[in-house]
Amino acid sequence: MLNYERKGDFGLYNFLLPDEFVSTVYEITPEKLKAQGIRGVITDLDNTLVEWDRADATEELAAWFKMMQEAGIRIIIASNNNEERVKSFAEPLGIPYIHRAKKPLGSGFYQALVSLKLKREEVVMVGDQLLTDVMGAKRQKLYTILVRPVAQSDGFVTRFNRFVERRVFNDLKRKGIKTWDQ
């Protein structure tokens, strides 16, 4: 995990800067979460856990979910995608989910917190997009982990977000904030 210390106020970027950058969800372990007082994970689905066009979880991902659950870490998927997509992915794993979460708006995050039955300071948001996952979670005062997108391709709406993200990452680099690539 790449942690960094923030120095100063970054204005609007305060809502776009994740608390951590990781290359994959597999770098997130129950031990690391528990050491931070984290007892629950809200996670995005597409391009965070699997490619946006992959229907099911990989064996490795199913094992990661099981490891988290066995360690007492509660997990819920919060996705902006439709119910059919999210349900067909989450139900075989026994993972609760929220479809059409409307991230970055707060209702999906609030609904996830209620479902997890945890306080904000006990929950982390894991996602692959600054404009939906990180910004929405930061507005709700959640700890955030930005995952490198699983796939190089994206759905139509996400392509616009990636364009904006590239500009933000370039600006952050000029300000001395390190992401995955440095």
N, C-alpha and C positions, 0 to 999 in steps of 0.2 A: 504494500500500500504506500502510496506517496502522500505523505502528510506535509503540510506547509504551515508556516506561521505567518499570519496576516499582520502587516504593519500599516496602519493608517486606514483612512476611509476611502473606499473605492466607489462611492456614490451608487449609481444604479447597479454596478457590478456586485455590490454586496448581496443582491438577490440572485446573482448568477454564479457566484463562486461556491463550488461544492466544498465540503469540509475535507474530503479525500478524493483522490483519483485512484482507480484500480483498473487493471487490464481486463480482468474477468471476475465474475462473482465468486469463483473458486478461491480467490485471495481473501475473501471475507469468511472468517472462521468464527465458530461460537466462542472460542477463547478470547479472541480480540474484541468481539462485541461485549461479552460479559465484563471484560476488564474496563470497558467504558460505561458500564451500567446499562447497556442496551439489552432489552428483553424481547424486542419485537422488530420485525422487518416488514416494511411496505415496499414491494418491488414492482417495477414496471415489467411488462412481458416482452413485447416485440423489440428485438435488437439489444435487450438487456440480458434476458435469459436464453433466448434462442433467436435465430433469424426470423425476421418478420413474416416470412412465407413458409416456415416450418410448422407443421401441425402439432407435433407432439414433443415432449421433453426427451432429451437424450438420456441414456443410462447414467452418465456422469452427473447430469443435473438432478435426476431423481435421487441419486445417492446424496447429493449436496442438501437437498430438501430434507431427506431422512436424517442426516447428520444434525442439521439445525434443530429439527423437531425433537430428536432424542436428547439434545442438550437443553431442551426447554425453551428454545427460541421460537416465538410465535411468528408465523409468516402469513401475509395476505398479498395477493396480486391486485394491483390497481392499474387498470389499463383504460386507455381512451377508446379501445377497439370495441366492436359489437359483442353482444352476449354470446352468440354462437361461437365465435373465435375463442373468447376467454374461457367460457364454460368447457368447451371440448379439450382445452389444454389443462385446465386446473382440476377438474373433477376426477380424472383418473389418478391424480397425485394426492387427492384428498386435501387440496389447498383451497381455502376460501378465496373469493375473488370479488372484485367490483368491476363491472364493465361500464363503459361510457362514463369514466370517472371525471371527465371534463377538466383534466389537469391543464393549465396551472391553477384553475379556480379551486377554492378551498373545500367544497362539499365532499369530493371524493376522499381527500385526506382525512377530513373529520369523520366520515363514515368508516374509514379504515381504522382510525384510532378507537372509535366506539366498538368496532368488531373485535379488535385485539384486546380491549379492556386494559389498556396501558396509558400512562401519562406520556405527553410529548417527549419529555427528556429521556424516556425509556425506549424510544423508537427511532429507527433510522430509515430514510428513504433511499432506495437503490434504483438508479435509472441511468439511461444513456443519453438523455437530452437536457440541455441547459434550460431551454425555454418552457418546458412542460414539467419535467420531474424535479429539477433543482429549484427553479424559480418558485414553483408552487409549494414545495416543501419548505423552502426558506421563509416564505410568507406565513407559513404555519409554525415557524420556529422549530423545525425538525432538523436533526443532524442529517447530512446528505453525503452520499457516496456516488460519484459519477463513474460509470463503467464505460470502457471503450466499446463502441457499438460492435455487436457480434458479426454483423454482415456489412459489407461495403455498399450494398444497395439499400434503398429505402422506399417506402410508399410515397405517394405523391405529396401529401401534406408535409411529411417529415423532410423532404428535400429542401423546402424553403427554410425550415428550422436549421438544417445543417449549413446552409449558406450564411445565415446570421451567426451561427456558432463559430464558423471559420473566422469571421471578422472579430468576434469577441476573443477567441483564442489568440489571434495575432496581436490584438491590443494588450491582452494579459501578458504575452511574451515581452512586449515592449516595456511593460511595467515591472518586469522581473518575476512574475508569477509563473511557476513551473507547472506544466500539465504532464501528460504521459510522455510526450515526445522529447522532453529535455532531460 
